[in-house]
Amino acid sequence: MFIPKVYDGRNKTFFFGAAEWFRNRVGASSDFFSVPSQEMYQGDFSNWVDNQGRRVPIYDPNTTRPREGGTGFARDPFANNRIPQARFSTLAANYLNVIGNVGLPNTGATPGSSA
């Protein structure tokens, strides 16, 4: 190949190209995932149920102890499934003060339900 006053064909010519892309075949999901109710922001999980309507217990991590017989560990649940606000971390308490009523659920579903 010869291009007058530009390229005489004696030097080597290299071409480089690259391409990268992502194809999302599934699309966006409209499912709700773990959206806390208003009462959960206050530490009240007394109405939290699974998809079969069974109450989900909340365990106190400060009560972790070895089980008798040495197989695993046991914890005590919080009384009435309510976490005392005094046990909230400083970060969580500050976050709750910042968000106020912004971003709270507004679906009208039963509090604590899987809906």
C-alpha positions as CSV (number, residue, x, y, z in Angstrom):
1,M,0.0,0.0,0.0
2,F,1.3,3.4,-0.9
3,I,-0.1,6.9,0.0
4,P,2.0,9.7,-1.5
5,K,3.8,11.9,1.0
6,V,2.0,10.0,3.9
7,Y,2.8,6.3,3.8
8,D,5.4,4.5,1.8
9,G,4.5,0.9,2.7
10,R,7.9,0.0,4.3
11,N,6.9,0.5,7.9
12,K,4.5,-1.8,9.7
13,T,0.9,-0.7,10.2
14,F,-1.1,-1.9,13.2
15,F,-4.8,-1.6,13.8
16,F,-6.4,-2.1,17.2
17,G,-10.1,-2.2,18.2
18,A,-12.1,-3.1,21.2
19,A,-15.7,-3.4,22.1
20,E,-17.6,-4.1,25.3
21,W,-21.3,-4.2,26.1
22,F,-23.9,-5.5,28.5
23,R,-27.2,-6.9,27.5
24,N,-29.9,-7.1,30.1
25,R,-32.3,-9.9,29.0
26,V,-34.5,-9.9,32.1
27,G,-35.5,-6.3,32.5
28,A,-36.4,-4.3,35.6
29,S,-38.2,-5.9,38.4
30,S,-41.3,-4.3,40.1
31,D,-41.1,-6.5,43.2
32,F,-40.8,-5.0,46.6
33,F,-37.9,-6.2,48.6
34,S,-37.6,-5.7,52.4
35,V,-39.3,-2.4,52.7
36,P,-39.8,-1.6,56.4
37,S,-43.1,-0.3,57.7
38,Q,-43.4,2.9,59.8
39,E,-43.4,0.9,63.0
40,M,-40.2,-0.9,62.1
41,Y,-38.4,2.4,62.0
42,Q,-39.2,2.7,65.7
43,G,-37.9,-0.9,66.4
44,D,-41.4,-2.5,66.6
45,F,-41.4,-5.8,64.7
46,S,-44.5,-7.2,66.5
47,N,-46.5,-7.4,63.3
48,W,-43.7,-8.7,61.1
49,V,-44.9,-12.0,59.4
50,D,-43.6,-14.3,56.7
51,N,-45.5,-15.0,53.5
52,Q,-47.6,-17.6,55.4
53,G,-48.7,-15.2,58.1
54,R,-46.4,-16.6,60.8
55,R,-44.7,-14.1,63.1
56,V,-41.0,-13.7,62.5
57,P,-39.0,-13.5,65.8
58,I,-36.3,-11.0,66.2
59,Y,-33.4,-12.3,68.4
60,D,-31.2,-10.2,70.7
61,P,-27.5,-10.7,69.6
62,N,-26.3,-9.7,73.1
63,T,-27.8,-13.0,74.5
64,T,-25.8,-15.3,72.3
65,R,-24.6,-18.3,74.2
66,P,-23.4,-21.9,73.5
67,R,-26.2,-24.4,73.5
68,E,-26.2,-27.2,76.0
69,G,-24.4,-30.2,74.5
70,G,-22.0,-27.9,72.6
71,T,-23.9,-27.9,69.2
72,G,-24.4,-24.4,68.0
73,F,-25.6,-21.3,69.7
74,A,-28.8,-20.0,71.2
75,R,-30.3,-16.5,71.5
76,D,-33.3,-15.0,73.3
77,P,-35.9,-13.1,71.3
78,F,-36.6,-9.5,72.0
79,A,-39.7,-9.0,74.2
80,N,-42.8,-8.6,72.0
81,N,-40.5,-8.4,69.0
82,R,-39.6,-4.8,69.9
83,I,-36.0,-3.6,69.8
84,P,-35.5,-0.8,72.4
85,Q,-34.4,2.4,70.7
86,A,-31.6,2.7,73.2
87,R,-30.1,-0.3,71.4
88,F,-30.1,1.4,68.0
89,S,-26.6,2.2,66.7
90,T,-25.6,5.8,66.5
91,L,-25.5,5.5,62.7
92,A,-29.0,4.1,62.5
93,A,-30.4,6.7,64.9
94,N,-28.8,9.5,62.9
95,Y,-30.1,8.1,59.6
96,L,-33.6,7.9,61.0
97,N,-33.3,11.6,62.1
98,V,-32.2,12.6,58.6
99,I,-34.8,10.8,56.6
100,G,-37.7,11.8,58.8
101,N,-40.9,10.9,56.8
102,V,-39.1,10.8,53.5
103,G,-39.0,7.4,51.8
104,L,-41.5,5.7,54.1
105,P,-43.6,3.0,52.5
106,N,-46.9,4.1,50.9
107,T,-48.2,1.0,49.4
108,G,-51.2,0.6,51.7
109,A,-50.2,-3.0,52.4
110,T,-50.7,-4.6,55.8
111,P,-47.7,-3.6,58.0
112,G,-45.1,-6.3,58.3
113,S,-46.7,-8.5,55.6
114,S,-44.9,-9.7,52.6
115,A,-47.1,-7.5,50.4
